[in-house]
Amino acid sequence: MSDKRSFLETLLEKTVSSCFKIYFILIHRIRINGLENIPKDGRKLVVICNHASYFDGPVLWAFLGLDLRMLVNRLVSEVPLLKPFMNNHLTVQIDP
C-alpha cells in the first residue's frame, strides 16, 4: 500500500516514531538486535508478534523503520480510548 502523504504528515510520523523510540529505550530499556536481517530492498515481509501487550505495534513501528500495516480487531478499534489511534493509514481493522 503506497499512499501519498504530505511532507508535514511524513515529518509528524517520523517525529512521533522517534519519540516512541526514545521512550522505549529510556523507560523500558529496549534493545534491538538483528535489524540487519530485515530486507530493505522492497521484498515482501510478514512480521508477527506475540501480542503480549498493546505495545507490540508501536515498538515494531518505531524500531523497524518499515512502512507497516497492523491488523487490529475491529471491536478493539472501536474502544473509545483507543479509537483515535486506530483510524489511520497504519492500521487495518479486521473481524476475526
C-alpha positions as CSV (number, residue, x, y, z in Angstrom):
1,M,0.0,0.0,0.0
2,S,1.6,3.2,-1.0
3,D,-0.4,6.2,-0.2
4,K,0.6,9.8,-0.8
5,R,1.3,11.7,2.4
6,S,2.3,15.3,2.6
7,F,5.6,16.5,3.8
8,L,4.1,17.6,7.1
9,E,2.4,14.2,7.7
10,T,5.7,12.4,7.0
11,L,7.6,14.8,9.3
12,L,5.0,14.3,12.0
13,E,5.2,10.5,11.6
14,K,9.0,10.5,11.8
15,T,8.9,12.8,14.9
16,V,6.4,10.6,16.7
17,S,8.3,7.5,15.8
18,S,11.5,9.0,17.2
19,C,9.7,10.0,20.4
20,F,8.4,6.4,20.8
21,K,11.9,5.0,20.2
22,I,13.4,7.3,22.8
23,Y,10.7,6.5,25.3
24,F,11.1,2.7,24.8
25,I,14.9,2.9,25.1
26,L,15.0,5.2,28.1
27,I,11.9,3.9,30.1
28,H,11.6,0.3,29.1
29,R,15.3,-0.3,28.2
30,I,14.5,-2.0,24.9
31,R,17.5,-3.2,22.9
32,I,17.1,-4.4,19.4
33,N,19.4,-7.0,17.7
34,G,19.4,-8.3,14.2
35,L,18.0,-5.3,12.3
36,E,20.5,-6.0,9.5
37,N,18.5,-9.2,8.7
38,I,15.4,-7.2,7.7
39,P,15.2,-6.9,3.9
40,K,15.2,-3.2,2.8
41,D,15.0,-3.8,-0.9
42,G,11.2,-3.8,-1.2
43,R,10.7,-7.5,-0.9
44,K,7.5,-8.6,0.9
45,L,7.9,-9.2,4.6
46,V,5.5,-10.5,7.3
47,V,6.3,-9.6,10.9
48,I,4.3,-11.5,13.5
49,C,4.4,-10.6,17.2
50,N,3.1,-12.5,20.2
51,H,0.7,-9.7,21.4
52,A,2.0,-9.8,24.9
53,S,0.7,-6.2,25.2
54,Y,-0.6,-3.3,23.1
55,F,3.0,-2.0,22.9
56,D,3.9,-4.6,20.2
57,G,2.7,-2.5,17.3
58,P,4.3,0.8,18.4
59,V,7.6,-1.0,19.2
60,L,7.7,-2.6,15.8
61,W,6.7,0.7,14.1
62,A,9.3,2.7,16.0
63,F,12.3,0.4,15.6
64,L,11.9,-1.4,12.3
65,G,11.7,1.7,10.1
66,L,9.3,0.0,7.7
67,D,6.0,1.0,6.2
68,L,4.0,-1.3,8.4
69,R,0.3,-2.2,8.5
70,M,-1.0,-3.6,11.7
71,L,-4.1,-5.8,11.8
72,V,-6.4,-4.8,14.6
73,N,-9.6,-6.5,15.9
74,R,-12.5,-4.3,14.8
75,L,-14.0,-4.5,18.3
76,V,-10.8,-3.2,19.8
77,S,-10.6,-0.4,17.3
78,E,-14.0,0.8,18.5
79,V,-13.0,1.2,22.1
80,P,-13.4,4.9,22.8
81,L,-9.9,5.3,24.4
82,L,-8.2,3.6,21.5
83,K,-10.3,4.8,18.6
84,P,-8.3,8.0,17.9
85,F,-5.2,5.8,17.5
86,M,-6.8,3.2,15.3
87,N,-8.2,5.3,12.4
88,N,-5.0,5.9,10.4
89,H,-3.0,4.5,7.5
90,L,-1.0,2.2,9.8
91,T,-3.9,0.0,11.0
92,V,-6.3,-2.3,9.2
93,Q,-9.4,-3.3,11.1
94,I,-10.5,-6.9,10.7
95,D,-13.2,-9.1,12.0
96,P,-11.6,-12.2,13.5
